[in-house]
C-alpha cells in the first residue's frame, strides 16, 4: 500500500514538472514580445530594452523557467501585463466563480444521473430503461454551450425568470450569486449527466447478478434494498472513474459556458488573456487547469484503493 | 448481414443519420439552395419557410445553405483530425506493444501529459501560434486524439501478443514488425474502427466549441459553431439562429455516437450468441 502510494506520488510530481516545462516552452515560442505589447507602438528601443531587463525577458529560457517555477511554488505567479496586478490574486478572484460553478455542475449531474442510471438498471429492458437510454444519448450529443444558449432564450429572453448572464459577485448575496450560476451549471451538467447515467446503469447492471446481491435478495431485503444498499456501493468505482475522466471535458465546457454567460471565471480569463496576449496569465491558467486534471486523475487512482481493497495488493 | 442490421436499431439509426449528414455535406460541394455567403439585407432575419427553407441570418444569408456547407466544414475537419490521431496513435501504440520496456513507459507517460491539457486550451494556444483556421483546428484536435488511440491500441495489441498464434509466429522466426502488420493489426482493427466513430463525435463537438470562440474557420466560411456565436446578438428577434446550428451539431454527434456503439455491439463476438 505505502509502496504503491509513494510510486504514484512520485509519478504525479514528474508529470506535473514535465507539463509545466512543456507549457512554459510553448508559451515562450508564441509570437509577440510582452514588453513591446505593454509599452505600445510609441516605445523607444531604450525603454523597451530597459523593460525587458526589468521583466527578466533578456534571460535565457532555462533561467526564466526556473524563476517562474520557483515563483509558482511560493505562490507568486507573476504580474499580469494587461491588468497590472499579481496573477495569483486575479486567478483566486476568478476561481470563486469557476469552482462553485464546477461543483454545482458535478453535483447536479450526479443527482440526475445516478438515480436515473440505477432505476434504468433496476428495470432494464423496460420502457423506463429505453427512455433513460434515449435521454442520455441525446444529452451526450448536445454541446454544453448550446444548452446554455437555449436556457438563456427560454428562461431569460422569453420568460424573464433568470439573468441572461454576468455575475453580481458574492458580495451581492449568496442567493444572487447562485442564481447567476444556476443556468450555466445546468448547461454544464447535462452532457455530463448523460455519460454518468450510462456508466452507472452499466455498473449496477453488472453487479446486480453477483452472488452477494442474490444473498441480499434471499435474506428478504427486497429488490429495491438489494439494488440501493448492496449493488450501488459496489458499482461506484466505474462511476467515480468517469467523474474523474470527465473532468477535462468539464473544464473545456466551463471555458465555453463562461463565455456564453459572461461569467468572470477562469475559463473566460484564459480566453481573454489569450486575446490580449497576456502570456503570463495564459501560462498560469493553463498550468492550473492541467495540474487540476492531473491531480484529479491521481485522486481517482487513490479512490480506487479506498473503494476496492483488492487493488491494494501490488501487481 | 442485411437482416442482422435491422435487429440492431442503435446501429441502424446511427448509420442512417451519419450517411444522411455525409450526403448533405458532399452535396454542398456541388449544390446549395443559394450561395452560402450571398447577402440580401432586405430579407434579413426571416424565420424558417418565410425566406428559404430555414430562414435567413442578420445579413439575409440563407441558413439552409450555410448549414449545408457548415456540415462539410465540420465533417471534413473532424475526419482529418481523427485520421491523424488514429494513424499516429496506432503507430505509436502498436510499436510500444512490440518493443515494450522503456519506450512503452515513455509512451504511457507522454499520453498522460497530453491528456492533462484540455484540448480547447491547447487549441487556443495553437491558434495564437499559427493563426486561426482549418489547419490549426485539425492539428489541435488531432494531437489530442493521438494518446486516445495510442492507449487503446497499446492495450489491445498487448493482449494479442499473448496469444498462442503470435507465439507460434515468433517461433517460426517472423520479424516483430511483420507480426504487428499481419497478426496484431487485423485483430485490433475492430476496436480502432469503433473508436474512430466515437472520436469523430468528440471532434465535431470540439470543432464547434473552437469556432464558437472565434478560433475555428475564418469568416465567411460557414461553420456551425460561429453561427451559434453570431446568433447571440439576436436572441429576442431570431431564436432559430441559435436553435438550428445547435440541432445540426447534436444530430451529427448523436449519429456518430450511435454508429460507434452499434458497431461495438456488432463486432464484439460476445454479443453474437
Interface residues (C-beta under 8 A of the other chain):
Chain A: X11 X14 X15 X18 X19 X22 X23 X26 X27 X29 X30 X31 X137 X138 X140 X141 X142 X143 X145 X146 X149 X150 X152 X153 X157 X164 X248 X249 X251 X252 X255 X256 X259 X260 X270 X271 X274 X277 X282 X286 X289 X290 X291 X293 X294 X297
Chain B: X109 X112 X113 X115 X116 X117 X118 X119 X120 X121 X124 X125 X127 X128 X129 X201 X205 X206 X208 X209 X212 X213 X228 X231 X232 X235 X236 X239 X242 X243 X246 X249 X250 X251 X253 X254 X257 X258
